[in-house]
Amino acid sequence: MLSLTIGELAKRAERIKLVISDNDGVFTDNGVYYSERGEEMKRYSIRDGMGVERLRNSGIETAIMTGEVSPSIRMRAEKLGIKRLYLGVKEKLSLLEAVMAETGLQKGELAYIGDDVNDVGIMNEIAAEGLTGSPRDATVFVEPYIHYRASADGGYGAFRDFAEWLIMLRHS
């Protein structure tokens, strides 16, 4: 885990304008349900949705960046008012420059929460100037790239916990 003073964490949190989140393993519990007709369902936490709203009320927008292409992700993003939705992104780091160009933001204005190897590249890049986190049950691969490990598992309030941490830091 990356170590910064509370003062440095607070300075960085004050600059954050966009939190980018992985979907599966952060907003969901990594489970997928398939019926005999092949329909897919994913479980989302209502608490995480409130985390998106609380960030928005603090002047921080949320984006979802995932390797998946699923109608359930689109529906959840729409319900939460998340306008920036990046689906089917296999190499997340390769999209970072495009996101920054699209938003006009710099790395120091970004935070990222992810849980597995496909998040490591973008987490490493954002961690140098922004803030990064993971759910409690994230894989060991993300550990060297995070500033904060949530007290909740993915799909069970991890995003909300990360959001509250950012908000608390902004008021430090």
C-alpha positions in Angstrom: 0.0 0.0 0.0 1.2 3.5 -0.8 1.9 5.7 2.1 1.3 9.5 2.2 0.8 11.8 5.1 -2.8 12.8 6.0 -1.9 16.3 4.9 -0.7 15.1 1.4 -3.8 12.9 1.1 -6.0 15.8 1.9 -4.3 18.1 -0.6 -4.8 15.5 -3.3 -8.4 14.8 -2.3 -9.1 18.6 -2.6 -8.1 18.4 -6.3 -10.1 15.3 -7.3 -12.8 16.1 -9.9 -13.5 12.6 -11.2 -13.5 9.1 -9.6 -13.1 6.3 -12.2 -14.3 2.9 -11.0 -14.0 -0.6 -12.3 -17.4 -2.3 -12.3 -17.1 -6.0 -11.5 -15.4 -6.4 -8.1 -16.1 -2.8 -7.1 -19.7 -2.0 -7.8 -20.5 -5.7 -7.9 -19.5 -8.7 -5.9 -17.9 -10.3 -9.0 -20.8 -12.7 -9.3 -22.8 -13.2 -12.5 -26.1 -15.0 -12.8 -27.1 -16.8 -16.0 -30.5 -18.4 -16.7 -31.1 -21.2 -19.2 -31.9 -18.4 -21.7 -28.5 -16.8 -21.1 -29.8 -13.7 -19.4 -27.3 -12.0 -17.1 -27.9 -10.3 -13.8 -25.4 -8.6 -11.5 -25.9 -7.5 -7.9 -25.3 -3.9 -7.0 -25.3 -2.2 -3.6 -27.7 0.7 -3.0 -25.1 2.1 -0.6 -22.6 2.4 -3.5 -25.2 4.4 -5.4 -25.4 6.8 -2.5 -21.6 7.1 -2.7 -22.0 8.3 -6.3 -24.6 10.9 -5.2 -22.5 12.1 -2.2 -19.5 12.5 -4.5 -21.6 14.5 -7.0 -22.8 16.7 -4.2 -19.2 17.3 -3.3 -18.3 18.4 -6.8 -16.8 15.1 -7.9 -18.2 13.1 -10.9 -18.0 9.3 -11.3 -17.1 7.3 -14.4 -17.2 3.5 -14.9 -14.4 1.8 -16.9 -14.8 -1.9 -17.4 -13.7 -4.7 -19.7 -17.3 -5.9 -19.8 -20.1 -5.0 -22.2 -23.3 -5.6 -20.4 -26.8 -4.1 -20.5 -26.9 -4.3 -16.7 -23.9 -1.9 -16.4 -25.6 0.6 -18.8 -28.8 0.4 -16.7 -27.0 1.0 -13.4 -25.0 3.9 -14.8 -28.1 5.5 -16.2 -29.9 5.0 -12.9 -27.1 6.7 -11.0 -26.7 9.5 -13.5 -23.1 8.4 -14.4 -22.5 10.0 -17.8 -19.0 8.7 -18.5 -19.3 5.0 -19.2 -16.4 3.2 -20.8 -17.4 -0.4 -21.8 -15.3 -3.2 -23.3 -12.0 -1.6 -22.2 -9.5 -4.4 -22.0 -6.4 -2.2 -21.5 -7.6 0.6 -19.2 -4.3 2.5 -19.2 -4.5 3.0 -22.9 -7.8 4.9 -22.5 -6.4 7.3 -19.8 -5.1 9.9 -22.2 -8.4 10.0 -24.1 -10.4 10.4 -20.8 -8.1 13.3 -19.8 -8.5 14.9 -23.2 -12.3 14.4 -23.1 -12.7 15.8 -19.6 -9.8 18.4 -19.6 -8.6 16.9 -16.4 -5.0 16.1 -15.3 -3.9 12.9 -13.4 -3.9 14.8 -10.2 -7.6 15.5 -10.5 -8.4 11.8 -10.9 -9.1 9.0 -8.4 -9.4 5.3 -9.3 -10.8 2.3 -7.5 -10.2 -1.2 -8.8 -9.7 -4.7 -7.6 -7.6 -6.9 -10.0 -4.7 -7.2 -12.4 -6.6 -5.4 -15.2 -6.6 -2.2 -13.0 -2.9 -2.2 -12.1 -1.7 -0.1 -15.1 -4.1 2.7 -14.7 -3.9 2.6 -10.9 -0.1 3.0 -11.1 -0.4 6.0 -13.4 -3.0 7.8 -11.4 -1.4 7.0 -8.0 1.6 9.2 -8.7 -0.5 12.4 -8.6 -4.1 11.4 -7.8 -5.6 8.9 -5.3 -6.4 5.2 -5.6 -8.2 2.6 -3.7 -9.6 -0.9 -3.7 -12.3 -3.0 -2.0 -11.3 -5.0 1.0 -11.5 -8.2 -1.0 -9.4 -7.0 -3.9 -6.6 -9.2 -5.2 -3.0 -8.8 -3.9 -2.0 -7.5 -7.3 -3.5 -4.0 -6.6 -1.9 -3.6 -3.1 1.3 -1.8 -4.2 -0.8 0.8 -6.1 -3.4 1.9 -3.6 -3.6 4.7 -1.1 -6.7 3.2 0.6 -8.3 -0.2 1.1 -12.0 0.0 1.8 -13.5 -1.7 4.9 -16.2 -3.3 2.7 -16.0 -5.9 -0.1 -16.8 -5.2 -3.7 -20.6 -5.0 -4.2 -21.1 -4.5 -0.5 -20.3 -0.8 -0.1 -16.7 -0.6 -1.1 -17.3 2.2 -3.5 -19.3 4.1 -0.9 -16.5 3.6 1.6 -13.9 5.0 -0.9 -16.2 7.9 -1.6 -16.7 8.7 2.1 -12.9 8.5 2.6 -12.4 11.1 -0.2 -15.1 13.4 1.2 -13.6 13.1 4.7 -10.1 14.0 3.4 -11.5 17.1 1.7 -12.8 18.3 5.0 -9.6 17.5 6.9 
